[in-house]
Each structure stands twice: as structure tokens, then as C-alpha cells.
Amino acid sequence: MKLIALVEQLAGELETAGVSFGHGTTNASDEAVWLVLWHLGLPLDELDAHAERVLLPHEEAAARELLQQRIATRKPAAYLTREAWLQGVPFYVDERAIVPRSFIAELLAHGTIDAWLSERTEKVLDLCTGNGSLAVLAAMAYPDVQVDAADISDDALAVAGINVEKHGLQQRIQLLQSDGLTALPGPYDLILCNPPYVNATSMAALPAEYRAEPELALHGGSDGMDFIRALLRDAPSRMSPHAVLVLEIGNERENFEQAFPRLEAVWLETSAGDDQVLLLTREAIGALSAS
């Protein structure tokens, strides 16, 4: 069987099985391409170059088995391949950490937040680092900064350590265990945070693929804002005078604005629109705390 024929067949099986996407792909066709090319050890962006390749029987059988694992377990494909990609950069991931998919990665790669930074930007915090992907991307984007990568989960930090070493950034990224900002004195010039923000109603409706991830990394309380309330309370004391906080809130903009109606936020454009990620200055957060 040709590779492209197998991909099309497996995509149909994924659709029939009703699996959910969102952990690196958004549809059955892209997921099938990912699983087949990964299994064959081929670059994930080279489908056209290999589409007519005739697969050996054992190659086809193993690819089918991988797809059946995806359907049977309902685990995100990244947990099966132990690999996830952000902005063209590969990362290790397993069930100890959430599958990386933050839109903050786009902002780092595209230089979207650079206008709020300067030569004074020397110390960066990636809070709720998970598998460490944003910390790695920040270190790559800003070669002169030092990065603290913090998480409450020792398991997640173990995964982050694999990625820090994978990309040779041990001298520039420090891994720290902290419940929010409690163990992080700062001050930081830039804080990146993709926190747990899913509200209770949405948590109850999550498909199995999302429930396979650590709940601690997703659940943000009844309105999704529990972690963020503590973060905004504590952040000014951990920020330098010129610092900014870049915060991802997913589909929770309505709950965010209800929780912080007087907060002056700059909403940043991503591939998902302008309601997923926001930027806050230290001054804006401080004014909120003082009100």
C-alpha cells in the first residue's frame, strides 16, 4: 500500500472512531499524517515527497497498530510518540506534563512582545512551565536572558529537565518547584504564564484526550480564575519596574473580564484570534491591586 493511501484510510478510521484533536493537530487527516510519518521516521512536513512510497508489510502493520492505540486509549498522539512540536522545535513529552500547545510560543517566535522589552530585559520567568517548552523558546528567542522555569509539579519539572538538556540550555534555564509565585522572589523583567484556566463546567465536558493530561495543569476553579487571582495579587512584588506579564487564558476571556473588570490589558493577536493571550504591565497590575 502507498503511504498516501494508508494516511487517507487511517484518517477515515479516526473520524469514524470520533476521537478528539487539539494537541498538535486539529483534524483527522493531519493526525494520520503525523502518526504515519513519525512511525516511519520521516520529517512531519514531507508528506508530498513520500506520498507515493510503497510501504513494506511490517511498516503498514506497525502504523495501523499505532493508530489503534490512539483510538483505544484516547491519549493525545504526543503521549504515544513522546514528541510534540512548537514553532518547528521538537520537545519530549509524556503523561507527567500537559501536551505543549501554548499560543505564547507564536508570540515568542514572531517577536510580537519585543516592543515591550528592552536591553533591561535580563531575567525571564516561565510560570507553569509544564514540559519546559516556553522556557526553551524564550531562551532561544532572547539569547542574552536567563530563564527560570517553575511549576508546582515535580513530575512536570522532570520532563522539563529533559527538554532543557535536549536543547543544551542547562546554563541558561533554571528549574524551580513553586506553588505559583510563592518560592520565586524575582524580580523578573518578563513573566510568561500559561496557567490552569479551564472553568469547572468546561472541565466536566472535556473529551478523553484532555482528561488524559494532568488535571492540575488544566482546572482553574469554578470560573477558571483561581490561579490567576493569586498570580495578579503577587506579581507586582516579583516584577521589575519595567516588567510585563504575558498571560494565556484560552477561551476564558469573558470570565477573565468579569473577574478583573478594571484591569487594563493589551490583547495580543495569535492564530486563534485576539482573545486568547493578553499582556499586562506592572503598572496595570499594581493599579488593580491598589483599587
Order of alpha helices (4+ residues) and beta strands (2+ residues): alpha-alpha-alpha-alpha-alpha-beta-beta-alpha-beta-alpha-beta-alpha-beta-beta-alpha-alpha-alpha-beta-alpha-beta-beta-alpha
